[in-house]
């Protein structure tokens, strides 16, 4: 892809794009065969499945922000420790997340997020 600085910039720009609250805004960051996997759930395979999953996710909230606490890049792999915050009316639901991004040809080819599903369910109003 290029330098680790390029990899870091790509992932930072990708995370910042969620502020647009439009799943299509992140489509250009993905390879056509991207695999997006929220580890507690089944993976979304392919760009249309990944963007579709994100569209459904974004529809659950008024807005969403990714706050990167730490980021490490090594070659074409970028690790992020984040707090993803969901805003739903009067509810503000921060969720700690560890993310792994694998890059190929300047795009994200794999994205895995690790988080506590029970904490996510509770934060998002499921109990």
Backbone torsions as a table, in degrees:
resi	resn	phi	psi	omega
1	UNK	NA	-37.5	-172.0
2	UNK	140.6	-144.8	-175.7
3	UNK	-82.2	164.9	174.3
4	UNK	-65.4	-28.8	176.1
5	UNK	-64.5	-38.2	176.4
6	UNK	-64.2	-42.2	179.6
7	UNK	-63.0	-45.0	179.1
8	UNK	-61.5	-45.2	-178.6
9	UNK	-62.0	-42.8	179.6
10	UNK	-58.4	-47.8	-177.8
11	UNK	-68.6	-39.8	177.1
12	UNK	-62.5	-42.9	178.6
13	UNK	-64.9	-39.8	177.8
14	UNK	-60.4	-49.3	-179.6
15	UNK	-62.3	-39.8	179.3
16	UNK	-65.2	-29.2	-177.9
17	UNK	-63.4	-20.6	179.8
18	UNK	-66.1	-21.1	177.3
19	UNK	-63.9	-20.7	178.5
20	UNK	-73.4	-15.5	179.2
21	UNK	55.0	43.4	-179.3
22	UNK	-144.7	112.5	-177.5
23	UNK	-58.9	-31.7	179.8
24	UNK	-64.6	-23.1	179.1
25	UNK	-66.3	-21.7	-179.8
26	UNK	-97.7	-10.6	-179.5
27	UNK	-52.4	-44.7	-177.5
28	UNK	-62.8	-15.3	-179.3
29	UNK	-82.1	-15.1	-172.4
30	UNK	-100.0	147.2	165.9
31	UNK	-74.2	161.4	179.8
32	UNK	-62.2	-29.9	-176.3
33	UNK	-103.2	23.2	-177.9
34	UNK	-53.8	146.5	171.8
35	UNK	-118.4	115.7	178.9
36	UNK	-107.7	119.9	-172.7
37	UNK	-131.7	107.6	165.0
38	UNK	-80.3	107.8	-164.9
39	UNK	-50.8	-35.3	177.9
40	UNK	-69.8	-12.2	-174.7
41	UNK	-118.4	179.4	175.7
42	UNK	-74.7	147.5	-179.9
43	UNK	-74.2	152.5	170.4
44	UNK	-96.6	120.4	-174.9
45	UNK	-109.5	122.9	-179.2
46	UNK	98.3	153.7	-173.9
47	UNK	-62.3	-41.2	-178.8
48	UNK	-66.3	-40.0	178.5
49	UNK	-66.2	-41.6	-179.5
50	UNK	-65.6	-47.3	179.7
51	UNK	-65.4	-38.9	177.8
52	UNK	-63.1	-42.7	177.4
53	UNK	-61.6	-46.2	-179.7
54	UNK	-63.7	-36.4	177.8
55	UNK	-61.4	-42.7	177.6
56	UNK	-65.0	-39.2	178.6
57	UNK	-63.9	-46.7	-179.4
58	UNK	-66.1	-30.3	179.3
59	UNK	-66.1	-20.7	-179.7
60	UNK	-76.0	-14.3	-174.3
61	UNK	-135.7	162.0	178.2
62	UNK	-76.4	-35.7	174.5
63	UNK	-160.7	166.3	-175.6
64	UNK	-147.0	137.9	178.4
65	UNK	-130.3	141.3	173.2
66	UNK	-105.6	121.1	176.2
67	UNK	-109.3	108.2	-179.2
68	UNK	-79.6	118.4	178.2
69	UNK	-87.4	-43.4	178.6
70	UNK	-142.8	148.4	178.5
71	UNK	-144.4	135.2	176.3
72	UNK	-132.9	133.3	178.9
73	UNK	-121.2	136.3	174.9
74	UNK	-139.9	108.7	-176.3
75	UNK	61.3	-125.8	-178.8
76	UNK	-99.5	23.7	176.1
77	UNK	-120.9	131.5	178.9
78	UNK	-125.3	129.2	176.6
79	UNK	-107.6	135.9	177.0
80	UNK	-127.6	136.2	165.7
81	UNK	-105.3	119.3	-172.5
82	UNK	-131.1	165.1	162.5
83	UNK	-120.4	112.2	177.5
84	UNK	-92.8	121.2	-177.2
85	UNK	-111.0	128.5	179.4
86	UNK	-105.0	131.5	178.4
87	UNK	-113.0	117.7	-177.7
88	UNK	-132.6	94.6	-175.8
89	UNK	62.0	-123.8	-179.7
90	UNK	-85.2	-5.0	-177.1
91	UNK	-90.4	129.0	173.3
92	UNK	-117.5	118.6	-172.9
93	UNK	-123.0	95.5	175.5
94	UNK	-80.6	139.9	-179.1
95	UNK	-132.5	117.1	175.0
96	UNK	-67.6	133.8	-176.0
97	UNK	-139.4	139.8	169.6
98	UNK	-109.0	123.3	-176.5
99	UNK	-118.8	143.7	176.3
100	UNK	-122.1	126.5	179.0
101	UNK	-119.6	126.2	173.3
102	UNK	-107.5	130.9	-175.3
103	UNK	-111.7	148.4	175.6
104	UNK	-146.6	127.7	177.9
105	UNK	52.9	40.1	174.9
106	UNK	78.2	14.1	178.6
107	UNK	-135.8	165.7	179.1
108	UNK	-83.8	119.3	178.4
109	UNK	-101.6	-20.2	176.2
110	UNK	-149.1	139.3	178.0
111	UNK	-140.3	118.2	178.2
112	UNK	-120.8	128.0	175.4
113	UNK	-114.1	133.5	178.6
114	UNK	-114.1	127.7	179.3
115	UNK	-157.6	170.2	179.9
116	UNK	-85.8	110.1	-176.9
117	UNK	-61.5	-37.8	179.5
118	UNK	-64.2	-40.2	178.1
119	UNK	-65.8	-41.2	179.4
120	UNK	-64.1	-45.6	-179.5
121	UNK	-60.7	-44.1	179.3
122	UNK	-64.9	-45.5	-177.8
123	UNK	-63.6	-35.4	-175.8
124	UNK	-92.3	14.4	171.5
125	UNK	88.4	14.9	-178.7
126	UNK	-95.6	15.8	179.2
127	UNK	136.9	NA	NA
